[in-house]
Amino acid sequence: MVYVTRRVSFSSAHHLRNDGYDEEENKRIFGKCANTHGHNYELEVTLKGEIDHSTGYVFDLKVLKDILKREFVDIADHASLNDVPALKGLNPTAENVVVAVWRLIEGKMGNAKLHSVKLYETVNNIAEYRGE
């Protein structure tokens, strides 16, 4: 089994809140993140599989980049994550984003299997999802 990873970047704004909380409670729980702010995100997707002897690839990473751009990045880049359809009804935390991206791209990589989706919200804040 060989693992391959593609990284893509995007910039998005968001704010974190729970509509069931009043403003004071949202500010207490989410702090500054209750205000609209933005991040320069790094999204890493890792696939696993056997090497195709005719190509030498587990999966063509340019094709993976195109899938990521079409399914999520082109929609989320320079937009508010609060308005991204894949996150509708969810608080757009890094945790919810990685699960949403997984669901958007799962099964679209031929014989390669999705291993993980990792999102770097900042250099210190990272969320990773490896399926259910």
C-alpha positions in Angstrom: 0.0 0.0 0.0 1.3 3.4 -1.0 0.0 6.7 0.3 0.0 9.9 -1.8 -1.1 13.4 -0.8 -2.2 16.5 -2.6 -2.2 19.9 -0.9 -4.3 22.8 -2.1 -4.8 26.3 -0.7 -7.8 28.6 -0.4 -8.8 31.7 1.6 -12.2 32.0 3.2 -14.0 33.9 5.8 -16.3 32.5 8.5 -17.8 33.2 11.8 -18.7 30.6 14.5 -21.9 30.6 16.3 -24.8 28.6 17.5 -28.1 30.2 16.7 -29.6 28.6 19.8 -27.3 30.7 21.9 -27.7 34.4 22.6 -25.0 36.8 21.6 -23.3 36.7 25.0 -23.1 32.9 25.0 -21.8 32.8 21.5 -19.0 35.3 22.4 -18.3 33.3 25.6 -17.9 30.0 23.7 -16.4 31.1 20.4 -14.5 34.2 21.5 -13.1 36.3 18.7 -14.2 33.5 16.2 -17.9 34.7 16.8 -16.9 37.7 14.6 -16.5 37.3 10.9 -12.8 36.7 10.1 -10.7 34.8 7.6 -8.0 32.2 7.2 -5.6 31.1 4.5 -6.3 27.4 4.6 -4.2 24.5 3.5 -6.2 21.4 2.6 -4.4 18.0 2.3 -6.0 14.9 0.9 -4.3 11.6 1.2 -5.2 8.6 -0.9 -3.9 5.0 -0.5 -3.7 2.2 -3.0 -1.5 0.0 -5.1 0.7 1.4 -7.8 -0.7 1.1 -11.3 2.1 -0.4 -13.2 1.1 1.2 -16.5 1.3 4.7 -15.1 3.4 4.4 -11.9 0.7 6.3 -10.0 -1.5 5.3 -7.1 -3.7 8.2 -8.5 -2.8 11.1 -10.7 -2.5 14.0 -8.2 -3.3 16.6 -10.9 -6.7 14.9 -11.3 -7.1 14.9 -7.5 -6.3 18.6 -7.5 -9.0 19.1 -10.2 -11.6 17.1 -8.1 -10.8 19.2 -5.0 -11.1 22.4 -6.9 -14.3 21.5 -8.6 -16.0 20.0 -5.5 -14.9 22.5 -2.8 -12.1 24.9 -3.3 -13.5 26.9 -6.2 -16.7 27.3 -4.2 -15.1 28.2 -0.9 -12.2 30.3 -2.1 -12.7 34.0 -1.3 -16.2 33.2 0.0 -17.7 32.8 3.5 -17.7 29.2 4.6 -21.1 30.0 6.3 -22.5 30.3 2.7 -20.9 27.1 1.2 -23.7 24.6 0.3 -21.7 21.6 1.6 -21.7 23.2 5.1 -25.3 24.3 5.1 -26.7 23.9 8.6 -23.2 23.4 10.1 -21.0 25.6 12.1 -18.1 26.0 9.7 -15.4 24.8 12.1 -12.3 23.0 10.7 -13.8 19.8 12.0 -16.9 20.2 10.0 -15.0 21.3 6.9 -12.9 18.1 6.8 -15.9 15.9 7.1 -17.8 17.8 4.4 -14.8 17.6 2.0 -14.6 13.9 2.6 -18.2 13.4 1.8 -17.9 15.6 -1.4 -15.0 13.6 -2.9 -15.4 10.1 -1.5 -15.6 7.5 -4.3 -14.3 9.9 -7.0 -10.7 8.5 -7.2 -11.1 5.3 -9.1 -9.3 2.4 -7.4 -7.5 4.6 -4.9 -9.1 4.8 -1.5 -9.5 8.0 0.5 -7.3 7.8 3.6 -7.6 11.2 5.2 -8.6 14.8 4.8 -6.6 17.3 6.8 -7.2 21.1 7.1 -4.7 23.5 8.4 -6.7 26.5 9.6 -3.6 28.1 11.0 -0.1 26.7 11.5 -1.3 25.7 15.0 -4.9 24.6 14.4 -5.4 21.4 12.3 -8.3 19.1 11.9 -8.1 15.6 10.3 -10.8 13.1 9.3 -10.2 9.5 8.3 -13.8 8.4 7.7 -16.3 7.0 10.1 
